Amino acid sequence: MRNKMLNPRIYRVICVLIFAIIIIGIFIIRLCYLQIYQYERWSERSKSNHISKRVLDVKRGVITDRNGMELAISVETYHVYLYTKEVKDLNETAGTLSTILPLTREEIIKKCKNGKYVLLCKNIELNLANKIRQLNIAGINLESHYQRYYPQNTLAANLIGFCGGDQVGLEGLEKLYDKSLKGYPGLAIQEDISISSNKGGDNIKSITPPMGGSNITLTIDAYIQHVLENELQVIAKKYDPLDTTAIVADPYTGEILGMACYPTYDLNNFAKSNPFNIKNRPATDMFEPGSCIKIIAAATALENHKVDSSSRFYCKGYGEIQNPYRKMKCTGHHGLLDINEAVAKSCNAAMMQLSQLVEPEMIYRMYKRFGLGEPTGIEVVSESNGILRPPSKWSAFSPSSLCIGQELTVTSLQVVQAYCAIANGGNLIRPRLIKSITSADGEFRQSFEPEVIRKVVSPQLARKLRSMLRGVVDEGGGGRAALEDYTSGGKTSTAQKPDGKGGYSNTKLVTSFIGMAPAMEPRIVVFVALNEPKGDTRTMFGSRLAAPSFAVIAEKVLKHLKVPPDKNVKSAENGVNSLLEMTAAHGESIDKLNDTSISIQTLATASNTNSLNVPPPAGINIVPNLVGKSMKEAIRTVNSMGLKAIYDGDGIVVKQLPPAGRPFPLSKILRIKLSSAINE
Ligand SMILES: [Zn+2]
């Protein structure tokens, strides 16, 4: 019996062993289950603890001028990170890094105390990043980013705008076209350096590559923009206005070739700039336009056949209307005027009389057709509408006010758009800043075609208006807008600013000039304005302040665009010069020739014509007497005789070469000097 019974001790040992085997078996089965059956799942889970997803920075599109000059670009920069647990000797690593990064050894050590993965330095340049790579320091990670940079600094700043630190457009075209420019960021995984095979280097693997932003080509020409900004600086220095504005547009396409305001700001330093200087003034700032609107008032009367070439106005130094009575000063005592002279002399009296000939609806309709008081639709963030109230809200004075450019507010761009319609034969064209948008890979390109909004006036009437504007420069108050090698037309404005009490300020003015050149077949429309210039208000006229800048800008731009001169001044001058040289070769001094008392003998010798001191025979053309005549009369006489002339100065003819009574010179060119008196 005793033999049949197991020793209880042995029995316990066997039980413990069986129990242990079962437990170990369970462990082994579980281990096999996890290691073999569920290997992939657990492997992935383990890996994911060492991997993080990252959004890859994308290169923002480039903004260039119409000729490809870069105005806004994205530069690749690097952020430097450090895995602190990978660093063997922090003192040594910090010391090495401090020789490359703009940080001291102590600063690096201090940063490393704040965590496992530390951002040491942001936006370092590529060459510094390469130096760090070459050192092959354990634990270092370089992340690439992009930073916006504006290579031309202040050029076209008010148009382009800028991006914030996160590459989001905050102002100007950067804001308006943010969606196109920013592209699509990529996605990547980043391994913990402890499992990365790429120790010490970049350990980011791209899943979805980023798609760069589209590139935008502007209609702006950087050279023209530069000319505008330079000229605005010159007049700002001279007259100390609150601000100045200038625009150059192609009247046929509506393309803005240059659009500037001053003061401006540095795009690479926008955070430190005065918010006042960031505005895109030509599109946002509104003002009462004044006299430049008189051409549209004239168009209203001509279009509706209320005025023609036989119509006459009378100016006694002021204009007046009856019922109710209103009197307004004129810029001079202009006497009897036709419609051309009324515009050329900017006569308020004539315009007030004209306002009584047309119906209020006609004025409103024509002004609306010219796009006044409504946004042009140009590509800017916040364009102002301007104000043109309907006739139902007008007072009895409104028609006369509107005909001299009061009781409405416009933006500079609206004035340019209206004058472009006169320049291009009567079409209102939408002004544009964007020429094309191209995808980052260059495969897709969207170009923008000229957009005619509506027909404003007939080509014949537009031509008539251009010739009236030419009269302003040739014979009226815009003489300072005359170019050397090109004809030009345009209109001065000297508008008092509203004083906020229902009247007008006597000291606060907006002076401007809007014009086109060449006068009859214009290639450009140019606008220049000064807001509240300082100085003697009796001389603060658009003709004195803005017209000379128009001339400087238009002359440079037309030459830059290689527009052939239409005034022949150079060739005419060459003609006279060669005449003078020939004379000098015949023994006469140039000084003597410049005197109007030049003898017939000299000229006759030079031009190899008639003999000396003998009255010219019948049938020979005689130079007319122009001394004492106005420029207008002189031009008429010279043209009627098939001659050409170089005019020097304004006002009344005081000298002429050759003098009256002499035979026509072979060159058929006269040199005429006028007194410097200017009509305003
Ligand atoms: Zn007058």
Boltz pocket constraint, residues with backbone or C-beta under 6 A from the ligand:
constraints:
  - pocket:
      binder: B
      contacts: [[A, 315], [A, 316], [A, 317], [A, 318], [A, 330], [A, 331], [A, 332], [A, 333], [A, 334], [A, 335], [A, 345], [A, 346], [A, 347], [A, 348], [A, 349], [A, 350]]
      max_distance: 6.0
